[in-house]
Amino acid sequence: MRCCTLNGSSAIVLLCGVYASCLWGSTVRCYTLFYDSLVKDFEIDYAAASLISSLGFVGCAVGSGFCGFMFKLFGYSNTVIVWGVLSCVSILLASFSSNIVLTAIGVGLIPGFALAPVQISTMAIANTLDPKVANFFAQMFFLGISVGPFLLCPCYQYFNEVYGWRGALQIISGLFLNLVVCGVAMRRFHPPRNSTTEDQHIERKGKTTLLQAFSRLYTLLDMELFANPSFYGYVIASAAFCSLFFSSLSYIPLYGTKELNLEIFLATTLVSALSVGDGIAKVLFSLLSGHIRVHHRILLSSSLMLSVTGSILMLALSRSYLAAMIACTLVGLFGGAISGLRSVTPNDVFGEKLFSSAFGYCSTIAFGAASATQYLIGMLISNTDNLSLVYYIGVGLGLCATVFELFWHIYFYQTSRCHRRATSAESIKLDCSSDVKVT
């Protein structure tokens, strides 16, 4: 139950979550700074060098799917500590590698996997707090993804120039070692236990039957989520949103230089405009979203998604710098709060005990969809050389997210109404039976 308020321990966990989200943001957006050095040292092309960022996505996607399972077996703290050490060691070893694939695995795949438990455990802990505090946690956590590249990209560039990419990776490995501190900060927080009785999982007469093994696996993986239609609406809407933000919107600088004929500096200011709008939205909704009921929160998220879709259409039709700047700012303002809203709502819809698995499974599918969309968009640009099509695809993804989120809202609202009616009828029946006994 949500009963705790913000205190010293939870505030430290919030800082740890923001730190991890900053590292994740730098993994996605700052590792391109090393591409030229990797191309020169390994004598490869940029497609091979981009394995570092691509495998970071894959690692986070795979790790998110296993988080619920790992938390039940080892707890938040132990899971984060172990993966913090592994990520530090893998990056350190990758700095001495002479093979680009091994380097990409050590720098991208394993650290990406390691960041997933920190992110999901932070959100799970946030959802044990008061709703207003939980929403503040969520918005500040996702703000770190935007702030991280802003702070760390200049540092990575400096490290690369002074120490080379190998020395830079050795410093970054130390940053990942700090995840161990995040794990220690989570010592007093524990994942919720399922209410399933132990009799369902203990061995009968010293023998474990196949049915008991499947029952145990069903409980560990929280597979009951897949029997809930609301879960599919949540996953599809999140996958479309993630594909939109991590794929379509990553081509804004290229769109500015090729379609709008802007200089590279002006093209990058479009990304800055989006980031400013994104930050304003997250700070604003961190203060306001705690006052919004859960079914209204889902409806608000779908409305914001529809507004994002309209803003992206405006960007696709823009033929001037001013119009593109306004469109990018609106995309950030409307879309900045959606991630935070979507990360808190599953706790109210699916329950605290299923939150880690619901959020983890959703992240796995969403990041997988984003990676596939990124690849398909790259093929489309190569074949057509028309960057406007990227944003028309974004409009389609935005409409898809809006429709499925509305489905999620309608289904959850109707289910809640039926539950309230059943509860009310049961209470009236109990009152009547007690009156009869009294008479």
Summary of the structure (lengths in Angstrom):
residues: 439
radius of gyration: 23.3
end to end distance: 38.4
largest distance: 91.9
contacts: 1561
relative contact order: 0.12
helix: 85%
strand: 1%
